[in-house]
Amino acid sequence: MRGRCPAWHWADASGEQLIIAGPPAGPHKIEITLANANHQPLDRATVSFAVPETESRAH
């Protein structure tokens, strides 16, 4: 998929790490928004990372 990915919405109050699985190779930015119980944003941060290219192997 090229360009902007669709928005994903989920709730996590566990305090554990967020794990994002399956993004394609290349650069990515993910915005994490902290919201209160009424869904009002309290804070947000953008995380940038790159997924490296990998060689596919035949099974």
Buried (B, 14 or more C-beta within 10 A) or exposed (E): EEEEEEEEEEEEEEEEEEEEEEBEEEEBEBEEEEEEEEEEEEEEEEEEEEEEEEEEEEE
